[in-house]
Amino acid sequence: MTAAARRGTTTVSERAVRRIAEQAATEALPGRVRAAGTAASVRGTKAEVSLGVTLPFPAPLADSVRDVHRHVTERTRRLSGLDVSVARVAVTAFAPPAPVRPTEMGEGAEEVPGLRTPRRVWSQRRVPVALVTWAAAVGCGALALDLVRVHLADRTPGVWRTWAVHWLSGHGPGDPVVVAAGGLTALAGLWMVVLALTPGHRRRYTVRGEVPRVEAVVDRATVAVLVRDAVTDVDGVTAARARVRGRRVTVRAALSFGDRDTAHAAVTAAARDALAACRLRRDLRLRVTVTPEPLWRPVPAVAPASDPVSTPASDLVGTPAEVAPVAVPDHVAGGVR
């Protein structure tokens, strides 16, 4: 009998533990909990799990978190065989109840107001507004303070104001410095107009809303990670890279085995499913490239078994009892000795 030390070892990857913890979190309160941002670390026979969950609202927070924590710990320990020493559960968001859709209310019912999702979330432009406000406040405040000191306290005008008046009196509209300063001011004003008329937040996509007066956005990096994880689950794909820019998603996958055309179709389908699951307000164009790795070999074509020409000669060799007798014509048999 083989010794226990020579039978081999079973290693559970951190990715498997992470997937088990995510599934266990959704099983704790079926249809009411969503897990995101899950991380896991495995050291020997012990594992640590941390995940963020979205709980329904309203719901008892303490009881819900306790149920999720207990189910994740027990389920992960049972399925992975590891001792889950630490399990951290963080509540990242609350999901309001889903509204009744017009299709569920029946024909002729009115649409639920507030379900229209904007194409893009508008930015508040805090940095440009703060810079313009600071410059205007400093300039106007200094000028107002100097005027008050001159007219109320009988002080002499400030040196900077006197110098500015003398300099402006000696430089006209045709002076290069005045022209350059006017051009820069015009460009700054045009840039402020562009910022006021454009929504901004180009790195964020809006998600189709299902709840009135609730807007959800997702970052480009998150969409790229979801697409990449979906592509890496395709058979034969060992590495994948997803890039999201504007309204285009570019996926590059490395193929180690399998048919290239089949893998390309599977990768395209997996990427489209991942994008559909994001429920983005604007559809993104998908571009997929499958590159074989250096050790990749094409799948040999298998001929049908009924084709007698493609059957190897070695397959026809057998014992004399297995070989069927061949009928020989009489005129040929007479010449054979």
Beta strands, then each sheet from edge to edge (+ up, - down):
strand 1: 34-43
strand 2: 46-56
strand 3: 83-95
strand 4: 204-207
strand 5: 216-219
strand 6: 237-245
strand 7: 248-255
strand 8: 285-292
sheet 1: 1+ 2- 3-
sheet 2: 4+ 5-
sheet 3: 6+ 7- 8-
end
